[in-house]
Amino acid sequence: MTPPHAAAPPAATPRRAALAAWIGSALEYYDFFIYGTAAALVFGRVFFPESSPATGTLLALATFGVGYVARPLGAVFLGHVGDRLGRKKVLVSTLLLMGVSTFLVGCLPTYEQVGTLAPVLLVVLRLLQGLSAAGEQAGANSMSLEHAPAHRRAYFTSFTLSGTQAGQILATAVFLPVALLPEDALLTWGWRVPFWLSAAVVVVGFVIRRTLDETPVFADEAARDDVAKLPIVVLFRDHWADVLRVVAAAVIASVSTIFSVWALSFGVNTVGLDNALMLWVGIIANVVALGAIPLLAGLADRVGRKPVFIAGALGSGVLTAVYLWAIAQGSYPLIFLIGILLAGVVYSGANGVWPAFYGEMFSTRVRLSGMAIGTQVGFAIGGFAPTIATALAGGRVEGWLPVALFTGALCVVSALAAATARETYRVPMHELGAKPTAGAPATATV
């Protein structure tokens, strides 16, 4: 029971929370995705020069995937912090960790300078990036979901993901002039510039997130001393099925990494397409996604989370195959058309809805832990999808087909997992994560 003199919980500020989530995620994922672009275009020659071009690319993409190995471990720790001490502490700490580790990547010596120590240091910093990313989206999603009005939770929570798209746009756009540099300049100092810019990222993001209040529902739990002492124990005792469900659904992230990392490498290094034009595909698709994500999330507030998510997942599987075929054909008009439709529109159905969909599976006591652990295990598969795809393709132009089948299978797994979930778009915040009574009608939001 709340003591009579206890301070009232802070008022909900959905717009401020959504803005903080959007800007913070944009800045955080700018850092994260410049690594993926550099791994596809540069790192094979800078850190693995003694390998063949194909092997060097494979090793560079493997370092991209290493960041996802650290994510489940980071999810356990940062999930505990967020559910025990508050969402705001997670959002500030993840931003600082990501910014510092990314800046240091730009300061690394090359293989020619220090030998094998260079790729070792690269992997260490990539692990730190992964630890940061483990808590970023789950923290931002929990913050925006718990500040949002009941009937617009998907809409406001989707700004975390549109912020992620903005980060990808910034990351790709920064590499456009860098990719046009002469090869000597690109391989010596040019690739470092996007990483050094993370210093500005840290300052801006820190200022924004420090000004945001804790969420009302968490503050209320803390005032009532109802915060879980060991959130992970409560999570796996009461919500283990939903954790597994989120893990399986979250493999839809493989569509993003196949599109933004492997398809870029395949088009430039295997098919021989122009790297600047391939980068533009990602930029335009992500600009379209900035508008599509909140629109499709708003649709999910009206018709439910499941139909929008499932349609986005299955449609992404089909269009990924068509997109990779278009790259293999070397047809720039088809590449742009299908790429924009895939990453800008169809994938946005699943991508824009999952922040609310996954978060609503859990109660406030374990929400951040549940989302962080469930998504990061699933995202780990997505992180290694480019490495698996590189092995499946074998450096062959016709290797796009097994990659398309692999990605399509993951999309089917994601859709099936979503189909087994409870529909929550009309469930009040205080009933989220509770087991519905058999035969009871859905409760309308208030």
C-alpha positions as CSV (number, residue, x, y, z in Angstrom):
1,M,0.0,0.0,0.0
2,T,1.3,3.4,-0.9
3,P,2.2,5.6,2.1
4,P,0.0,8.7,2.5
5,H,3.0,11.0,2.1
6,A,4.4,9.2,-0.9
7,A,4.9,11.4,-4.0
8,A,2.4,10.8,-6.8
9,P,3.7,9.0,-9.9
10,P,4.9,11.2,-12.7
11,A,2.3,12.1,-15.3
12,A,2.4,10.2,-18.6
13,T,4.1,12.2,-21.4
14,P,3.6,10.1,-24.5
15,R,5.0,12.6,-27.0
16,R,8.1,13.3,-25.0
17,A,8.7,9.6,-24.4
18,A,8.2,8.8,-28.1
19,L,10.6,11.7,-29.1
20,A,13.3,10.5,-26.7
21,A,12.9,6.9,-27.9
22,W,13.0,8.0,-31.6
23,I,16.1,10.3,-31.2
24,G,17.9,8.0,-28.9
25,S,17.3,4.9,-31.1
26,A,18.3,6.9,-34.2
27,L,21.6,7.9,-32.6
28,E,22.3,4.5,-31.1
29,Y,21.6,2.6,-34.3
30,Y,23.6,5.0,-36.3
31,D,26.5,3.7,-34.4
32,F,25.4,0.1,-34.7
33,F,24.8,0.1,-38.5
34,I,27.8,2.0,-39.6
35,Y,29.7,-1.0,-38.4
36,G,27.6,-3.3,-40.6
37,T,28.2,-1.0,-43.7
38,A,31.9,-0.9,-42.9
39,A,32.0,-4.7,-42.5
40,A,30.4,-5.2,-45.9
41,L,32.6,-2.7,-47.8
42,V,35.9,-2.2,-46.0
43,F,36.8,-4.4,-43.0
44,G,37.7,-7.4,-45.0
45,R,40.6,-5.5,-46.6
46,V,41.6,-3.5,-43.4
47,F,41.5,-6.2,-40.8
48,F,41.8,-9.5,-42.8
49,P,44.1,-8.6,-45.8
50,E,45.9,-11.9,-45.9
51,S,42.7,-13.8,-46.6
52,S,41.1,-14.2,-50.1
53,P,38.5,-11.5,-50.9
54,A,35.6,-13.9,-50.3
55,T,37.1,-15.2,-47.0
56,G,37.9,-11.7,-45.8
57,T,34.3,-10.6,-46.4
58,L,33.1,-13.7,-44.5
59,L,35.4,-12.9,-41.6
60,A,34.4,-9.2,-41.6
61,L,30.7,-10.2,-41.6
62,A,31.4,-12.6,-38.8
63,T,32.6,-9.7,-36.6
64,F,29.3,-8.0,-37.3
65,G,27.5,-11.1,-36.0
66,V,29.8,-11.2,-32.9
67,G,27.9,-8.2,-31.5
68,Y,24.8,-10.3,-31.4
69,V,26.5,-12.9,-29.3
70,A,26.9,-10.4,-26.5
71,R,23.3,-9.3,-26.7
72,P,21.6,-12.2,-24.7
73,L,24.1,-11.6,-21.9
74,G,23.6,-7.9,-22.0
75,A,19.8,-8.5,-22.0
76,V,19.9,-10.4,-18.8
77,F,22.0,-7.7,-17.0
78,L,20.3,-4.6,-18.5
79,G,16.9,-6.2,-18.2
80,H,17.5,-6.7,-14.4
81,V,18.6,-3.1,-14.1
82,G,15.6,-1.8,-16.0
83,D,13.0,-3.8,-14.1
84,R,14.7,-3.3,-10.8
85,L,15.9,0.3,-10.9
86,G,14.0,1.9,-13.8
87,R,13.8,2.3,-17.5
88,K,15.6,5.7,-17.6
89,K,18.9,4.3,-16.1
90,V,19.1,1.7,-18.9
91,L,18.5,4.3,-21.6
92,V,21.3,6.6,-20.5
93,S,23.9,3.9,-19.8
94,T,23.3,2.1,-23.2
95,L,23.8,5.3,-25.1
96,L,27.1,6.1,-23.4
97,L,28.5,2.6,-23.9
98,M,27.5,2.4,-27.5
99,G,29.0,5.9,-28.3
100,V,32.3,5.3,-26.6
101,S,32.9,1.8,-28.1
102,T,32.0,3.0,-31.6
103,F,34.3,6.0,-31.4
104,L,37.1,3.7,-30.4
105,V,36.5,1.5,-33.5
106,G,37.5,4.5,-35.6
107,C,40.8,4.7,-33.6
108,L,41.8,1.1,-34.1
109,P,45.2,0.2,-35.7
110,T,45.0,-1.9,-38.9
111,Y,46.2,-5.4,-39.5
112,E,49.3,-4.1,-41.3
113,Q,50.2,-2.0,-38.2
114,V,49.8,-4.5,-35.4
115,G,48.9,-7.8,-36.9
116,T,46.3,-10.1,-35.3
117,L,45.8,-7.7,-32.4
118,A,43.8,-5.4,-34.8
119,P,40.9,-7.9,-35.4
120,V,41.0,-9.0,-31.8
121,L,40.4,-5.4,-30.6
122,L,37.7,-5.0,-33.3
123,V,35.9,-8.0,-31.9
124,V,36.1,-6.7,-28.3
125,L,34.6,-3.4,-29.2
126,R,31.9,-5.1,-31.3
127,L,31.0,-7.1,-28.1
128,L,30.6,-3.9,-26.2
129,Q,28.3,-2.5,-29.0
130,G,26.3,-5.7,-28.6
131,L,26.0,-5.3,-24.8
132,S,24.7,-1.8,-25.4
133,A,22.2,-2.7,-28.1
134,A,20.8,-5.5,-25.9
135,G,19.1,-3.0,-23.6
136,E,18.5,-0.1,-26.0
137,Q,15.3,-1.1,-27.8
138,A,13.8,-3.0,-24.9
139,G,14.4,0.1,-22.7
140,A,13.1,2.6,-25.2
141,N,10.1,0.3,-26.0
142,S,9.2,-0.1,-22.4
143,M,9.5,3.7,-21.8
144,S,7.3,4.7,-24.7
145,L,4.7,1.8,-24.2
146,E,4.2,2.7,-20.5
147,H,3.8,6.4,-21.3
148,A,1.4,5.8,-24.2
149,P,-2.4,6.2,-24.1
150,A,-4.2,2.9,-24.0
151,H,-5.8,3.1,-27.4
152,R,-2.5,4.2,-29.2
153,R,0.2,2.1,-27.7
154,A,1.4,0.6,-30.9
155,Y,1.5,4.0,-32.6
156,F,3.6,5.7,-29.9
157,T,5.8,2.7,-29.3
158,S,6.6,2.4,-33.0
159,F,8.7,5.6,-32.9
160,T,11.4,3.5,-31.3
161,L,11.6,1.5,-34.6
162,S,11.2,4.5,-36.9
163,G,14.2,6.0,-34.9
164,T,16.1,2.8,-35.7
165,Q,15.3,3.4,-39.4
166,A,16.5,7.0,-39.2
167,G,19.8,5.7,-37.7
168,Q,20.2,3.3,-40.7
169,I,19.6,6.3,-43.0
170,L,22.2,8.4,-41.2
171,A,24.7,5.5,-41.2
172,T,24.3,4.8,-44.9
173,A,24.2,8.4,-45.9
174,V,27.5,9.1,-44.0
175,F,29.1,6.3,-46.0
176,L,28.0,7.7,-49.4
177,P,30.7,10.3,-49.7
178,V,33.2,8.0,-47.9
179,A,32.5,5.2,-50.5
180,L,33.4,7.7,-53.3
181,L,36.9,8.3,-51.9
182,P,40.0,7.0,-53.7
183,E,40.8,3.5,-52.4
184,D,43.9,4.6,-50.6
185,A,42.0,7.3,-48.7
186,L,39.1,5.0,-48.0
187,L,41.2,2.2,-46.5
188,T,43.4,4.5,-44.4
189,W,41.3,7.3,-42.9
190,G,38.0,7.6,-44.8
191,W,36.3,4.6,-43.1
192,R,37.1,6.0,-39.7
193,V,35.2,9.3,-40.1
194,P,31.7,7.8,-39.5
195,F,32.9,6.2,-36.3
196,W,34.5,9.4,-35.0
197,L,31.2,11.2,-35.5
198,S,29.7,9.1,-32.6
199,A,31.2,11.7,-30.2
200,A,28.4,14.0,-31.2
201,V,26.0,11.2,-30.9
202,V,26.9,10.7,-27.2
203,V,26.4,14.3,-26.3
204,V,23.1,14.8,-28.0
205,G,21.5,11.6,-26.9
206,F,22.7,12.0,-23.3
207,V,21.1,15.5,-23.0
208,I,17.8,14.3,-24.4
209,R,17.4,11.2,-22.3
210,R,18.4,12.8,-19.1
211,T,15.4,15.1,-19.3
212,L,12.7,12.3,-19.5
213,D,10.7,11.2,-16.4
214,E,10.4,7.6,-15.3
215,T,7.2,5.9,-16.5
216,P,4.1,6.2,-14.3
217,V,3.5,2.5,-14.0
218,F,7.1,1.7,-12.9
219,A,7.1,4.7,-10.5
220,D,3.8,3.4,-9.1
221,E,5.3,-0.1,-8.6
222,A,8.4,1.4,-6.9
223,A,6.2,3.5,-4.6
224,R,4.2,0.4,-3.6
225,D,7.5,-1.6,-3.2
226,D,6.2,-4.0,-5.8
227,V,9.3,-4.1,-7.9
228,A,10.6,-7.6,-8.5
229,K,13.8,-8.3,-6.5
230,L,15.0,-10.8,-9.1
231,P,13.0,-10.0,-12.3
232,I,14.6,-12.9,-14.3
233,V,13.3,-15.4,-11.8
234,V,9.8,-14.0,-12.0
235,L,10.1,-13.9,-15.8
236,F,11.0,-17.5,-16.3
237,R,8.6,-18.7,-13.6
238,D,5.5,-16.9,-15.0
239,H,6.3,-15.9,-18.6
240,W,8.6,-18.6,-20.0
241,A,6.2,-19.4,-22.9
242,D,6.1,-15.8,-23.9
243,V,9.9,-15.5,-23.8
244,L,10.1,-18.5,-26.2
245,R,7.4,-16.9,-28.4
246,V,9.3,-13.6,-28.6
247,V,12.6,-15.5,-29.4
248,A,10.9,-17.3,-32.4
249,A,9.1,-14.2,-33.6
250,A,12.2,-12.0,-33.3
251,V,14.0,-14.0,-36.0
252,I,12.2,-11.7,-38.4
253,A,15.1,-9.3,-37.8
254,S,17.0,-11.5,-40.3
255,V,15.2,-9.7,-43.1
256,S,16.8,-6.4,-42.0
257,T,20.4,-7.8,-41.8
258,I,20.1,-9.7,-45.0
259,F,18.8,-6.6,-46.8
260,S,21.2,-4.0,-45.3
261,V,24.4,-6.1,-44.9
262,W,24.5,-9.3,-47.0
263,A,22.6,-8.1,-50.0
264,L,24.8,-5.0,-50.1
265,S,27.9,-7.2,-50.0
266,F,26.4,-9.6,-52.6
267,G,25.5,-6.9,-55.0
268,V,28.9,-5.1,-54.7
269,N,31.4,-7.9,-54.2
270,T,29.8,-10.8,-56.1
271,V,27.6,-9.3,-58.8
272,G,29.8,-6.2,-59.3
273,L,27.1,-3.5,-58.9
274,D,27.9,0.1,-58.0
275,N,28.3,0.5,-54.2
276,A,26.9,4.0,-54.1
277,L,23.7,3.0,-56.0
278,M,23.3,0.0,-53.7
279,L,23.7,2.3,-50.6
280,W,21.0,4.5,-52.1
281,V,18.5,1.6,-52.2
282,G,18.8,1.4,-48.4
283,I,18.5,5.1,-47.9
284,I,15.3,5.5,-49.9
285,A,13.8,2.3,-48.4
286,N,14.4,3.6,-44.9
287,V,13.0,7.0,-45.7
288,V,9.8,5.3,-46.9
289,A,9.8,3.2,-43.7
290,L,9.8,6.4,-41.6
291,G,6.3,7.0,-42.8
292,A,5.1,3.4,-43.1
293,I,6.0,2.3,-39.6
294,P,3.7,4.7,-37.7
295,L,0.9,4.2,-40.2
296,L,1.1,0.4,-39.9
297,A,1.4,0.7,-36.1
298,G,-1.7,2.9,-36.1
299,L,-3.5,0.2,-38.1
300,A,-2.5,-2.4,-35.5
301,D,-4.2,-0.1,-32.9
302,R,-7.4,-0.6,-34.8
303,V,-7.3,-4.2,-36.1
304,G,-4.9,-5.9,-33.7
305,R,-1.2,-6.7,-33.5
306,K,-1.3,-10.2,-35.0
307,P,-2.7,-9.6,-38.5
308,V,-0.3,-6.7,-39.2
309,F,2.7,-8.5,-37.9
310,I,2.0,-11.8,-39.6
311,A,1.3,-10.2,-43.0
312,G,4.5,-8.2,-42.7
313,A,6.5,-11.3,-41.8
314,L,5.2,-13.6,-44.6
315,G,5.3,-10.8,-47.2
316,S,8.9,-10.1,-46.3
317,G,9.9,-13.7,-47.0
318,V,8.4,-13.5,-50.5
319,L,9.9,-10.1,-51.4
320,T,13.3,-11.0,-50.1
321,A,13.5,-13.7,-52.7
322,V,12.4,-11.3,-55.4
323,Y,14.9,-8.7,-54.3
324,L,17.9,-11.0,-54.3
325,W,16.8,-12.3,-57.7
326,A,16.7,-8.7,-59.0
327,I,20.3,-8.1,-57.6
328,A,21.5,-11.3,-59.4
329,Q,20.0,-10.0,-62.6
330,G,21.8,-6.7,-62.2
331,S,18.6,-4.7,-62.9
332,Y,18.8,-1.4,-61.1
333,P,15.1,-0.4,-61.7
334,L,14.0,-3.7,-60.2
335,I,16.5,-3.5,-57.4
336,F,15.2,-0.1,-56.4
337,L,11.5,-1.0,-56.8
338,I,11.5,-4.3,-54.9
339,G,14.0,-3.1,-52.3
340,I,11.9,-0.1,-51.4
341,L,8.7,-2.2,-51.3
342,L,10.4,-4.8,-49.2
343,A,12.3,-2.8,-46.6
344,G,10.2,0.4,-46.8
345,V,6.7,-1.0,-46.7
346,V,6.1,-4.7,-46.2
347,Y,8.8,-5.3,-43.5
348,S,7.5,-2.2,-41.7
349,G,4.4,-4.2,-40.9
350,A,6.3,-6.6,-38.6
351,N,9.0,-4.1,-37.7
352,G,6.6,-1.3,-36.6
353,V,4.3,-3.5,-34.6
354,W,6.7,-5.7,-32.6
355,P,7.6,-3.1,-29.9
356,A,4.0,-3.0,-28.7
357,F,3.3,-6.7,-29.6
358,Y,6.2,-8.1,-27.6
359,G,6.0,-5.6,-24.7
360,E,2.3,-6.3,-24.1
361,M,3.0,-10.0,-23.5
362,F,4.7,-9.1,-20.2
363,S,3.7,-7.4,-17.0
364,T,5.4,-4.2,-15.9
365,R,7.5,-6.1,-13.3
366,V,9.3,-8.0,-16.0
367,R,8.6,-6.2,-19.2
368,L,12.1,-4.9,-20.0
369,S,13.7,-8.2,-19.1
370,G,11.2,-10.2,-21.2
371,M,11.6,-8.0,-24.2
372,A,15.4,-7.7,-23.9
373,I,16.0,-11.4,-23.4
374,G,13.4,-12.7,-25.9
375,T,14.4,-10.3,-28.7
376,Q,18.1,-10.5,-28.3
377,V,18.2,-14.3,-28.5
378,G,16.1,-14.0,-31.7
379,F,18.2,-11.1,-33.0
380,A,21.3,-13.1,-32.5
381,I,20.1,-15.4,-35.3
382,G,19.5,-12.3,-37.4
383,G,23.0,-11.0,-36.6
384,F,24.6,-14.1,-38.0
385,A,22.2,-14.4,-40.9
386,P,24.7,-12.5,-43.2
387,T,27.5,-14.9,-42.2
388,I,25.2,-17.9,-42.8
389,A,24.1,-16.4,-46.1
390,T,27.7,-15.8,-47.2
391,A,28.5,-19.5,-46.6
392,L,25.3,-20.6,-48.4
393,A,26.0,-18.5,-51.4
394,G,29.6,-19.5,-51.7
395,G,30.6,-16.4,-53.6
396,R,28.4,-17.4,-56.6
397,V,25.9,-15.2,-58.3
398,E,23.3,-18.0,-58.3
399,G,23.9,-18.5,-54.6
400,W,21.0,-16.0,-54.0
401,L,18.5,-18.9,-54.1
402,P,19.5,-20.8,-51.0
403,V,19.8,-17.5,-49.1
404,A,16.3,-16.6,-50.2
405,L,15.0,-20.0,-49.0
406,F,16.8,-19.6,-45.7
407,T,15.4,-16.1,-45.1
408,G,11.9,-17.2,-46.1
409,A,12.0,-20.1,-43.6
410,L,12.9,-17.7,-40.8
411,C,9.9,-15.5,-41.8
412,V,7.6,-18.5,-41.6
413,V,8.9,-19.3,-38.1
414,S,8.3,-15.7,-37.0
415,A,4.7,-15.7,-38.4
416,L,3.9,-19.0,-36.7
417,A,5.1,-17.8,-33.4
418,A,3.1,-14.6,-33.6
419,A,0.0,-16.6,-34.5
420,T,0.2,-18.4,-31.2
421,A,0.3,-15.2,-29.1
422,R,-2.6,-13.6,-27.3
423,E,-4.1,-10.5,-29.0
424,T,-3.5,-7.6,-26.7
425,Y,-4.5,-4.4,-28.5
426,R,-7.7,-4.0,-26.3
427,V,-6.2,-5.2,-23.0
428,P,-5.6,-2.5,-20.3
429,M,-2.1,-1.8,-19.2
430,H,-2.6,-3.3,-15.7
431,E,-3.9,-6.6,-17.2
432,L,-1.0,-7.1,-19.6
433,G,1.0,-10.2,-18.8
434,A,-1.9,-11.7,-16.7
435,K,-3.3,-15.0,-17.8
436,P,-6.7,-14.5,-19.4
437,T,-9.6,-16.3,-17.8
438,A,-10.8,-19.1,-20.0
439,G,-13.9,-18.2,-22.0
440,A,-13.7,-14.6,-20.8
441,P,-14.3,-11.9,-23.4
442,A,-11.5,-9.5,-24.3
443,T,-11.4,-6.4,-22.0
444,A,-11.8,-3.1,-23.8
445,T,-9.1,-0.6,-23.3
446,V,-9.9,2.4,-21.1
